[in-house]
Amino acid sequence: MIDCYLAYIMLTGIFQFVYMVLAGTFPYNAFLAGFISTVGSFVLAANLRIQTNPKNAKSFESISPERAFADFVVASLLLHFFCVHFLG
């Protein structure tokens, strides 16, 4: 499920970049906010995937899957808060 989310975020970032190349960069801060949002979401989801993978349980013994998900949610809220405020 996380892999599908990662693929969706990657496609969204690619579409945003292609649209910026084709349509122009007039509201450049809007492009940056959207692109930073997709890259940040991808990084946070990749970290969630790494922390909840049973193969990595020894590396993250002190972090439960519930804690990893809570960290993901809080970090995502902060990321999107800053992206929205970057729009101006």
N, C-alpha and C positions, 0 to 999 in steps of 0.2 A: 504494500500500500504506500509506503514511504517512497519507494522507487518510482511509482506512478506520479506522485506529487513532485519529485525531483525532475522527472521528465517534463511535466507540465510547466514548472517554473523555468526550466531551460528554454523550452519553446517560446514562452512568453518573452523572455529576454531577447531571444533571437528575433522575434517579430518586432519588438520595440526598436531594436537596432536597425533592422532593415527599413522600417517605416521612417526612422530618423534620416537614414541615408537617402531615401526616395523623396520624402516630403520636405526635408529641410530641418534646420535647427532653430527656428524662430523662438519658441519658448524653451530655450536650452535648459533652464532650471527644471522644467517639467520633465524633460527627457532624463536628466540626471537623477531626479527623485525617483522616477519609475524604474530606471535601470538599476540604481543602487538598491531599491527595494527588492527587485528580483534577485540580484546577486546576494544580498544579505539573507533573503529567505532561503536561497539555495544552500548557503553556508550553514545556517542554523538547522535546516532539515538534514543536511549531511551529518552534522554533529549529533543530532537526535538518532539517526540511523546507526551511527557508530556506537553510541552509548547504549542502545537497546539491543544490539546484536548479541545473541547468546555466545558467540565465539569470542567476544571481547569482555566476557564477564569478569575475568581475572584482573583486567586493567581498570575496571570501574566497579570494584567491590563495594565501595562506600556510596555509590549512586544507584538508587533503585530506578526502574523504568518510570515509575510515577514521578519521581523527582526530576528525571531527565525531561519528561514531557512538561512538567511545570516550568522548568527553566526555559524550555523552548517557547512556551506561551508568553512568559514574561519578556523574554528577549525579543520576540516578534512584536509584541505591543510597543516596546520601546523603539524598535527599529522603525515601525510604521508611524509612530508619533513624530519622530524626527524627520522622516521623509515628507509627511504632510506639512510640517512647519517649514521645510526647505522650499516648498512650492511658493511661499511668500504670502 
